[in-house]
Amino acid sequence: MSMDLATAMDRAANVRELYEKLEKHFHGTAWNSQEIMLGFMSDVGELSKLVMAAEGRWLHEGNVPVELSGKLTECVWWLLIIAQRLNVNLSEAFPAKMDQLEAQLTGSIQKISEDC
């Protein structure tokens, strides 16, 4: 099943709300933005080991393809949550950034072609 970005953002927010309920129950408050960022960074560290394992550069005893898929998904989830917390509209920002990068890179490649 595929999912568009807006639906993914809604699902991410729903899951985050469930975590917040647990955080409030066990710790009295939900995580703040800094704690969310630390959670993301922790998962990025785990992801980097799984990427190395997928390339045969890190010993790993688990199911690398399954764990890699899960960890990549968790990292996307964190990014969606961070964007929502900081009021970044990724549905608008992502295509705008890709347009900008494509234009810059196309210009650079054309310049290189002209110089050759």
Sequence and secondary structure as in RCSB ss.txt:
>XXXX:A:sequence
MSMDLATAMDRAANVRELYEKLEKHFHGTAWNSQEIMLGFMSDVGELSKLVMAAEGRWLHEGNVPVELSGKLTEC
VWWLLIIAQRLNVNLSEAFPAKMDQLEAQLTGSIQKISEDC
>XXXX:A:secstr
    HHHHHHHHHHHHHHHHHHHHHHHSS   HHHHHHHHHHHHHHHHHHHHHHTTSS   S HHHHHHHHHHHH
HHHHHHHHHHTT  HHHHHHHHHHHHHHHHHHHHHHHHHH 
